[in-house]
Amino acid sequence: MRRIFALPLAIISLISLTLSACGSSTPQTAQPQIVTQIVRETQIVEVEKTVEVVVTPTPGPHPEAVISGVEEGAEITFWTFYLSPTFDQYIKDTIARFNEAYPGVKVRWEDRQATLQEEYRNSLAAGNAPDVVNIPTDWVLEFAQKGQLLNMSEALPPEVQKQYFEGLFNQVNVGGASYQVPWYQAVDGYLVNKQLLTQAGLTIDDLPKTFDEQKEFCARVKAATGIPCGLRLNTGNLLQSMAYEGNVTIMDANGRFVFDSPEAVSWLQYYVDMIKDETTARDILLLNSSDDRIGLERFSAGQMPFYVTGPQLIRLVRESNPGLYGYLAMVPRAVGRSGKLPPVSMSIVVSKNTKYPRAAAALAVFFTNPRSMLEFSKLVQIFPSTPASYDDPFFTQPPVAIEDQIRPIARDIIARQSNILPEIPRLNEVNEIVRQAIEAAIFGGVPAEQALKDAVTQANTLIGK
């Protein structure tokens, strides 16, 4: 601030002595005269002063509040699957953060375990389903086909949908729409016994990169060591194995099953030959997913060159055979003839009959946003469905432990995960038909072509085609 002052400069007194000389010879005494003169002059002086002004900004929108129009006073129930008690603190902390972004919403969290699927079915039928539920992605199709889930393609703005890998957001489509948001992902890879590879005269670099190389690799290991591989099909969805590994078209444009094509026959013959040649274990091939640890135990005993599993199970190998741990490695698995990898994931869905669709969608998105996903990944060996999470040093720094060897390449692996299957009606029943056909060809001596032809006929009859 500047202020202007008018200041007097000086007061000047002039004393003038006037001496006058007379013409007479008599001197005269001079008398002094006092003359006073006041001179005023104005001078401008600038004085600078700093004034501190405190401004309280108006709070902006919370950066994680990406869903607009959330219902004020909403009370929503959130069910998770097998996360308590191990991850209680993470869930509670994330809900607390959610409440900062959406202060008008109350969340009631409950964890369900072995009975989740049946409980959710019953609650939907009774009309009292939880608003938001964490379920395996394989379950989504059943509920979406019955019209019991919120359409997330319509509920979420395009910019929110883009926070996920596109192939994961669209991994379960019904009528061209997504009915889930992808949560945490698993990354299957080859868990490798390097000691056994050395015995076979092979190295990590010799591991198969493609489906067809895998067959050749197993034959080499068997010939050198007498030990077979332990390949395992996805018995919960055999059409998925057929499509990804064999690049088989499952249905035509008219909705008819066509998985008896030459590509399908070639895929099935691949396994018929391997079982016949004993280059893969016959009792492992069609194990149910619930029996996955049977194969892992055999690998831990040094009876397989590799096993397809996730890094989170390496600790089980270390516990059962500590001496093997130092010979382990984790590398990407072979990619099938389709060039794609199937998603291995958990989803979050919103029940269609929720009273608070905006608030429920907001919670689903919040738990699956990049920050929430990154924080969860630091607690357990899971992988985000959000590309932005992988920019963090947690994923980019060189790994130290064997369990972490897949981490720096996880983003590239997950980017290749996408759903290439059509919407399959009556999936469980069709899958059982396919299973019987595969068993007939592999173990019963039925030609692969005939087994698949019979299965296609039965499946089309089942769906009325």
N, C-alpha and C positions, 0 to 999 in steps of 0.2 A: 504494500500500500504506500502511496506517496502523499505527503502533506506539504502545503506551501505556507511559509511564514514570512511576514513583512517586518524586518528588523531595523531599528535606527542605527545608522552607521557611526555618526560622531556629532558631538556638540562642540563647535569651535568658537572660542572667545578671542577676539582680536583687540589688542590694545594698541591704539594708534597715538603716537606722540606727535603732535603737530607743533612744530617750532616756527614761529614767525619772526622775522627780523624787521625792526623798525628803522626808519631812516635816522631817528634821533640817536644821540650818543649815549642816552641813558638806557642801560639794558633792562629788559622786562622778563619777569619770571613766567616760564611756560607752564600752563595748566593742562594736566592730562585729561584726555577724553576717553571714556570707556564706551566702546561700541560692541554690543552683543548681537551675533548673527547665528541663527540656527539653520543648519542645512540638513534636509532629510533626503535619504536615498533608499530606494527599495531594492532588496537583493533576494533572488529566488534560491532557496535551499531545498534540495530534494532529499528526503529521508526515506530509505527503503526498509520495509518491515515484512517479515514472512508470517503469514497467517495459516495455521494448519486446520484443514477442514476434514472431518471424519464423515465418510459417506457409507451407509449400510446398504449393500447391494440387495436387490430383490432376488431371492433364490430362484435359480434356473431349474429346468426339469432334471430329474435324476437320470443319469446316463444309462442306467439299466432298466428304466421304465419305458419299454418300447411298445407297449400295448395301450392304446388310448380307450377312453370310455369305460374304464373298469368300474364296476358297480360299487358304489359307496356302501360300506357296511356289509359287504359280502362275507360269508362264512363258508369256507370250502374244506372238504376232507380230502386228504392225500394219502393214498396207500402206496407203500414201497414193497419190494420183494427181496427178502433175505438180507436186509441191510442192518438190522438191529441185532445185537447191541454194538457191533464192531464200529459202525459209522454214525452212531447217535450224535456225536458232537458236530460232525460235518453237516448232517441234516439240520440240526437245530441252528447252527451258525448261518446256514444258507437261508433258512426261513427268516431269521432275524434280519438278514440283509434284504430279503424280499420285502419285509415290513417297512424298511426305510424307503424303498422305492415306491411301495404301494401301501401307505400308512392306514388306509381305510379298510384293509382286507385282513380277516382273521383266518389262520390256517390251523387245522387240526390234523396232525400227522399220526398215522398208525402203520406199523410194519406187519406184513403178512408173509407166511412162509409156505410150507408144503401144500396148504389148502387154498392158496390164492386163486387159482383158476376157477375152481368150483365155487368159491365164495363170490367171486365177481360175476359169474354166470347167474347165480341165485339172486344176487342183489339187483342185477339188471332186470331179471324177470319179475322181481317184486316191486320194482320202481323206486328203490332206495339205494341205488348204487353210489359209491363215492364219486366226487367230482373229477378227481385226477388220480390216475393209476399208473404205476410202473409195471410193465409186463414184458416178457420176452417178445421180440418182434415177430416170432413165428405164430404167436397167438392173435396178432392184430387182425389178420384176414377174417378169422371166424366172426369176430364181433363187428367188424366193418361191413361184412356182407349181410349181416342181420339188421343193419341200420342203427346200431347202438352207440356209435361213436361220432364225435363232432368232426366235421369236415375241416381239416387244418389248412387245406389249400384255400378255403374261403375265409377262415377265421383269422389267418395271419397275413399281415401286409407283405408284399413282395420283398421289401428290404429285410424283413425278419427271416423269411424263408431262405434268403441268400446267406445267412450266417452259418448254414449247414453245408456239408458236401451235398451236391445236388443228387447224387446217386443214393445217398442215405435218406434224404428227406422223402424221396419218391420210391423207396424200396418196397412199400406195400401200397399199391394203387388199386382202388376199386372205382370203376367208372371214370378213370382218368384223374382221380383225386387222391391226395394223401390223407390218411386218418390217424397219423401219429407224428410225433417229433422224435428224431433219433437221440438217444441218450448216450450211454457209454458203449464203446466198441471193444470187441476182442480181436486180436490179431493172431491168427494161426500161422505157425511157421514150422520149419523142420527143427526139432530138437535133436541134435546130432551127437552120436558117440564117436568122437575122433579116434579113440583107441581102436575101435573096430574097423574104422576106415583105413587106418594104417596097416592093420592085418591084411586087408584086402588090396593093399597097394594103391589106395586112393587118397585124395585130399579133399578139403572143403571145396576147392575150386571144381571138383568133379561132380558135385551134387547136381541133380537135374534141375533145369530151369523151366522145362516144359513137361506136359503130361506124357508125351511120347518118350522123352528122355528118361523119365522116371522108370518106365518098364525096363529099358535097357540097363539102367543103373542097378536095379534090384537083381537082374540076372547076373551081372558081374560080381556083386557081393555074394550071392548064393554060390556061385561057382568057386570063389576064392576062399570062403569061410564056412560054407554049409549053413549059413544063417539067412533066413528069409526076411523080407521087409514086413511091415505090419500096416498095410494100407487099410483104410476104413471108409466105407460109404456113409453118406448122411441118411441113415435109415428112417429118420423122421420126415424126410422129403427126398425120396430117391430121384424124382424128376429133376430136382435141383442139381444133384450130382451129374445126371445125364446131360443137362443143358450146359453147365459150366465146363465140365471136363470134355464132353464129346461134341459141343456146339450143336446140340440136337434141338430142332424145332419141336416144341411140345404140342402146340395147337395151331390149326390154320385160321384163316380169316373168318371162317364160318363157325368157329367155336368147336370144331371136331378135333379129337386127339389124333396126332399123326406121328407118335414116337416109335414107329416101326420102320423108319426110313433107313437108308444105307448107313447114314451117320450114327444112328442109334444102334444098329446091328454091330457096327465096328466098335462102338464104345463097350457094349456088353461082351463082345468077343475078347476084348482086351483083358478083362478079368477072368473069363473062362480059361484063357491061355495061361495066365499067371497062376491060377489055382492048380491047373493041370501040371504046370512045370514046378510047382512048389516054390515059386519066387516071392510069394506073399503068403502070410499065414491064413489058412482057411477059417479058423475060429475067430479071427479078429475082423474080417471084412464086413460082416453084417452085424456087428455089435451095436446095441442101442446106445444112445448118448449117455444114458444113466450108467452104463457099464464102461465108460471111457477109461476108468482107472485100471481096468484089467490090462488094457494095452500098455498103459503107462508103467504098470508094475513089471511087465515083461521087458519093456525097454530098460527100466532101472536095473534089471538083472543082467543086462548086457546081451540080450537075445534079439535085438533089432539094431540096424544101422542108424535109423532115425525114426521119430514118431511125430506125427502132425498134431500139435497141441499149442497151447498158449504159454507165454513166458511165466504167467502166474503160477503154473504147476511145477516149475523147476524146483521149488523148495521141497516138494514131495520126493523128488528123485534124490535130492541131497540128504533128506532124512532117512530114506530107505537104503541108500548106498553112498555114503560120504566119499568113498574112494573114487567114485565115478565122476564126482562133481568137477574136478579139475580137467577132465577130458571132454566136457560138454561145450557145445556151441549152439547158437540160435541164428538161423538164417531164413530168408524168405522161402516159402514153399513153391513148388512148381505151379505154373499157371496153365489152366486147361486150354483146349482148342478154341474156346470162345474168346480168349484174351482177357477175360474178366474174372474177378474173384467174388464169391458170394459174401454178402454182409453177415457178420456174426455180432449181433447187437441186442441191446435192450432199448425199449421205446417207452415213451410216456404218452398216454392217451387221455382224452377228456370224454367223459360220458355225455352222450347227446342230451339226456334229460336233466342236466345240471341247471339249477336256477340262476347260476352266475357264469355264463359262458365266457365273458370277457376276463373276469378275474381268474377263472380256471385256466384259460389259455395263457394268461400272463404268468401263472405259476409254472406251467409246463415249459414255457419258453425260458423262464428265469433259471430253472434248474439245468437247462441244457445250453445256456449261453457260454461264450468263450471263457469268461472268468470262472464260472462255477465248474466247468469241465476241467480247466487247468488245475484248480485246487483239488478236485477229486482225484485226478491222475497222480498227484504227488503223494496220495495216501495209499494207493493200491495200483496194481498193474492193469489198468484199463486205459483206453485211448479215446480222445475226444472225437465227437462228430462235427466239430467246428474247426475249419482250417486255421483261423486266427490263433487258436491255442498253441499251435505248433511253432509259432514264432518265438516263444519263450525259450530262454537258455536251457531250461529243464529238458527240452526235447532236442536242442541243437548241440549241446556239449557232448564230447566223446564219452562213451560208456565205460564204466569200470567193471561192474559185476556182470556175470554171464546173463543174469535175468534182464539186464538193461540193453543187451546188444541189439535188440529189435527196435529200441526207442528212436534212434536218429533216422531210421528208414520207415517208421510207422506211417508218417504222413503219405508217402508215396504208395504204400500198400493200401491204405484206406481209400485213397483217391481212386483206386482201381475197383473198389467194391461198389457194386450196383446190382439192382435186381433186373434180370433179363427174362424172368418168367412171366407168363401171362397170368391173368386172374383165373385160378383153377377152381372150378366148382367141385364141391364134395371132396376136398383134398385128401382127408384122412382115408376115405374109402378107396379112392383112386390109388393112393400110395400103397395100400395093402395089396391091390391087384398087381401093381408093379413089383412089389417085393416077392410075391409068389412066382412071378415070371422070371425074375433074376435068380431065385433059388433053384427053379426048375432047370435053367440053363447051366448054372455053375455047378450045382451038386447033383442034378437029376439026369444030365445027359441030353436034355431037350435042345435041339439046335437054337441058337440065339435068335435067328430070324423068325422061327415059328413061335417061340416063347413071347416075343414082343408083338407079333401079329395077333396072337390070341388075347394078349393083355389090352391092346388097343380096341379090339372088338368089345371086350367086356366093359371097358371104361366108357366107350361111347354109348353102349346100351344103358349104363348106369345113369348117364346124364340126359338120356333121351335123344341122342343124335344118331 
